[in-house]
Every structure is written in C-alpha cells, then in structure tokens.
Amino acid sequence: MGLGSPLSGDLKEINLNDPKRTVVFELDANNFEDADGNPISQGKYRDEGYVAGKDDAENTTSIFNVILPLTLAAVVLGFVVWTLQQL
C-alpha cells in the first residue's frame, strides 16, 4: 500500500513462497446497504445527487469573501513595492 492510500480490508496473509498468493486481503462489507439490501441514508450531500439551490442559505456569499482577498492582495502588493524601493 502506498502512503495515504485507503485500505479496503484487512491484511490476512503474506506468503512470499507462493507467487499467486503473495498478499491476501479480506475485503470490508458494503456499508451503503443494510442486511435487507435497502440503501442507508448518508445525508443530503451524498444522497440523490444534492445540489444547493438559489434559495438555500449555503449558497449565499458573504461580503468578506470579496473584501478579505482584495485587502490581502493590496497589502502584499504594497509590501512588494516597498521592498523594491528599498533596493
């Protein structure tokens, strides 16, 4: 397994003598269905392809999402100009 790769089961056996069964995993069960095969609700972001509408409170943009980046850009630009003038 690579660094950060998810494991989809448990490592059961490492057999270096048999090239066909070098690493043996036991895979985890599908957790999106119950024992009867009915889908388990995962929340509004995972079920039914949820997309926020125009009237949703999550779709509104705060004024700080505009003011803060512009302020930071102006400060950085001022710092760059000040640094170049000091040379």
C-alpha positions as CSV (number, residue, x, y, z in Angstrom):
1,M,0.0,0.0,0.0
2,G,1.2,3.5,-0.8
3,L,1.4,6.2,1.7
4,G,-2.1,7.6,2.3
5,S,-3.9,5.0,0.2
6,P,-7.1,3.8,1.8
7,L,-7.4,0.2,2.9
8,S,-10.5,-1.6,1.8
9,G,-10.0,-4.5,4.1
10,D,-7.7,-6.4,6.5
11,L,-4.4,-7.9,5.6
12,K,-4.7,-11.6,6.4
13,E,-1.6,-13.3,5.0
14,I,1.8,-12.6,3.4
15,N,3.2,-15.6,1.7
16,L,6.5,-15.0,-0.2
17,N,6.8,-18.6,-1.2
18,D,3.7,-18.7,-3.4
19,P,3.7,-16.0,-6.2
20,K,-0.1,-16.4,-6.8
21,R,-1.0,-15.7,-3.1
22,T,1.7,-13.3,-2.0
23,V,-0.6,-10.8,-0.2
24,V,-4.1,-11.9,0.9
25,F,-6.8,-9.3,1.9
26,E,-10.2,-9.8,3.5
27,L,-12.4,-7.0,1.9
28,D,-14.8,-5.0,4.0
29,A,-18.5,-5.2,3.5
30,N,-20.5,-2.7,1.6
31,N,-21.7,-0.2,4.2
32,F,-24.2,1.6,2.0
33,E,-26.9,-1.1,2.3
34,D,-28.4,-2.8,5.3
35,A,-28.8,-6.5,5.6
36,D,-32.0,-6.5,3.5
37,G,-30.4,-4.6,0.6
38,N,-32.1,-1.2,1.4
39,P,-29.9,1.9,0.9
40,I,-28.7,3.6,4.1
41,S,-29.2,7.3,4.2
42,Q,-25.8,9.1,4.3
43,G,-27.1,12.7,4.5
44,K,-28.3,15.3,1.9
45,Y,-24.8,15.8,0.4
46,R,-24.4,12.1,-0.5
47,D,-28.0,11.0,-1.4
48,E,-29.8,11.8,-4.6
49,G,-27.0,14.0,-6.1
50,Y,-27.8,17.0,-3.8
51,V,-27.1,20.4,-5.4
52,A,-27.8,23.7,-3.5
53,G,-30.5,25.8,-5.0
54,K,-30.7,29.6,-5.3
55,D,-32.8,29.9,-2.1
56,D,-30.5,27.8,0.1
57,A,-28.7,29.6,2.9
58,E,-25.5,27.8,2.0
59,N,-25.5,29.4,-1.5
60,T,-25.1,33.0,-0.2
61,T,-21.7,34.6,-0.4
62,S,-20.5,36.8,2.5
63,I,-19.0,40.2,1.7
64,F,-15.9,39.1,3.5
65,N,-15.3,36.6,0.7
66,V,-14.6,39.6,-1.5
67,I,-13.1,42.2,0.9
68,L,-10.6,39.9,2.6
69,P,-8.8,38.7,-0.6
70,L,-8.7,42.2,-2.1
71,T,-7.3,43.6,1.2
72,L,-4.7,40.8,1.3
73,A,-3.7,41.4,-2.3
74,A,-3.3,45.2,-1.7
75,V,-1.1,44.5,1.4
76,V,1.1,42.1,-0.5
77,L,1.4,44.4,-3.5
78,G,2.3,47.3,-1.1
79,F,4.9,45.1,0.6
80,V,6.4,44.2,-2.8
81,V,6.6,47.8,-3.9
82,W,8.1,48.9,-0.6
83,T,10.7,46.0,-0.8
84,L,11.7,47.0,-4.4
85,Q,12.1,50.7,-3.4
86,Q,14.5,49.7,-0.6
87,L,16.8,48.1,-3.2
